[in-house]
Amino acid sequence: MRNDADLRRLRRTLRRQRRALSPAFRAAAAASAAVALARCAPPAPRHLGLYSPSDGEIDPTPLAAALGAGATRTYLPRISPFTERPQLRFGDPAALAPGRYGIPAPTRGLRPAWTLSWVIVPLVAFSSAGDRLGRGGGFYDSSFAAHWPHQPFLLGLAYAFQGCAPWASARHDVRLDAVVTEAGVQCFSPRARRLLGAGRG
């Protein structure tokens, strides 16, 4: 169990470690993660949310290909300021402009997060229980915490060293269904075990 100060220190440490990785290591990790996911033979999601990598994050593009890009429509997130707590909307990756923090974000075709089939989620740390630690903005938690008509399958993408022991999560924290790293796939939810049974962690 960790308190908020511990999680802040963990976030700083892992972000620093992630930024120090070489481009070659990042590319190799992305390719290995895609191979690991492909071995699970997941169904191709109809609507797939991705992210634009920054701060040393793994590029999710190879993972999208492993999920059957030919049968899948992809989207990128944009932070919507028009809610009490800013949330993510996902739109056309072919029409981008700098968004918050300078990260490319779509300018058209925006749709609510809950309308997607799967979302590949960036993270700073993940626990063996499926907890996710992000950068601290709370955008993914606020976007997926509500009881929408449909809850997308949330697949974390990370480096293996970002895995940690469980911590005390807050009520609004959203758990991942599964996570994939260069070392393999770990399933946390029952539907993850149904869809990615070969990837049980």
N, C-alpha and C positions, 0 to 999 in steps of 0.2 A: 504494500500500500504506500502511496506517495501523496504528499500534500501539494498545494498549488506551487509553492516555492520549488519543490523537487521537480515538478513537471516543467516549470520555466527553465530550470537548469538543464534538464534533459533535452528540452527543445533547442536551447542554444548549442549544446554539445553536438547533437546529431545534425543540426543544420550546418555547423562549421565542418563537421566530418564529411558531410555530403558535398559541400561546395569544394572541398579539397580533392575530390575524385577527378581523375583524368578523363578527357573526352572519350578515349579508347575504352576505359573501364565502363563508363556509362553506356556506351553503345553495345558492348559485349553483354552487360547485364540486361539491357532491354531485349536483346536477341534471345538470351537464355530464358528470360521470363516468358517470352512468347512461345518458345518451344515447350516449356513446362505446361503452359495452359493448353496448347494444342494437343498434348498427350491425353488430356482429360476429355477431348472430343466434345466441347460444349456446344449447345445449339447456337446458331447465329441469331443474335438479338436483332429485332427489326429497327429499333431506335437506340443508338449507342452514344452516350455522353463521354467525351474525352476531356483533356485539359491541355493547355499550352505549357510545356515544362519550363520551369525557371528555378533559380536557387539550387541548382544541382539535381533536380528531380529527374527521374527516368522518363524518357520519351515514350508515351503510350502508343505511338503509331504502329510498331511491330505487334503489339498486343491486339490492336484493332484488326490487323490482317489475320491473326490467328483465330479471331472470332468470326471470320467469314465476311470480309469487307464487301465482297460482291453482292451479298444479300442484305447488307446493313447500311442504314443511313446514319451518318455521324454528325455530332454537334459539339460545339464548344461552349463553355459557360461565360456568362456576363453577369456581374453583380447588379441587381436591380435596386435602385435607391427608393423605389416607390412603395415600400412596405415599412411597417413599424420597425421591423428588424430586417436589414438588408438580406435578400435571398438571391439565389442563383436562378437565372433563366438560361436556356440553352438554345443556340441558333446556328445559322449557316456558317461553316468554317471557310467558305469561299469569299465572305465579305467581312473583313476584319479591320479594326482600328484600335489604337492603344486604349485600354481600359484602365481600371484602377490599378495602381502599382506599376503601370506601364506594360502590363501583360496584354498581348493581343486578344481582343474579344469581338464577338460577332455583332453586327449592326442590323441584321435583318433575320426574319424567320424565327423570332424568339418565341419559345414555348415554355410552359412551367416544367420544373424538374420532374414532377411526378408522372408526366406523360411519357417519359423514356422507359425503355425496357431494361437496359443495363447502364450503369455509370461507372467508369473507371475513375477511382478516387485517389488523388494525391494525398500524401501524409508525411508527417515527420517521424512518427513512431506508431507501432501497433503492438497490441498485447496478445498473449496466447489465448485470450478470451474473446478477441475480436474488437477490443476497444481501439479507437483511433485518436491520435494526437495530431492536430493540424498546426498551422502557423499561429493560431490564436484569434483569428477574425470571427470564427463561428459561422461562416457562411454555409458550409456543407451541413453542419448540424441544424441550423435554422431552416434549411431547404428541405431536409428529409425527416425531421423529427415529427412533423404533424401527421395525423392519421388521414392520409389522402385516400382517394378511391383505389389507388394503385401505388405500391411501394417498389421502386426500381430495385433490381439486384445490384448491390453495392460491392464492387470488387476493388480492393485496395491494391495499389502498385507501389512497391518499395524495394529497397536493397535489403538483403538478409540481415545486415547489422542493425537495422532499424527495429527489429523484433525485441520486445521487452517483456518482463514479467507483468502480470495484471496490476492495475492501479484502481483506486476508487474513482469511478466515473460519476459525472453529474447526471441529474435526471434528464437533462436535455441532450446529452451526448448520444449520438447515433452509432450503433455498432455495425461493423462490416459483416457482410455475408461470407466473404472469403478474402484472402490476400494472396498475391502471387509475387514472388521474388525470383532472383536468378537461381535460387536453390530449390524452388518448387512451389507448390500450391498448398495452402492451408485452408480448410473449410471450418466455418464457425456456426453456421445456421443449418437447420434441417433442409431448406431448399438448396443450399450450396452442396450438401452431401448428395442430394438427388441429382443435381445437374453436373457436378464435378466429382462424382464418387471416387474416381481414381486418384483424386488429389487430396484425400483426407490427410490432415496434418496431425 
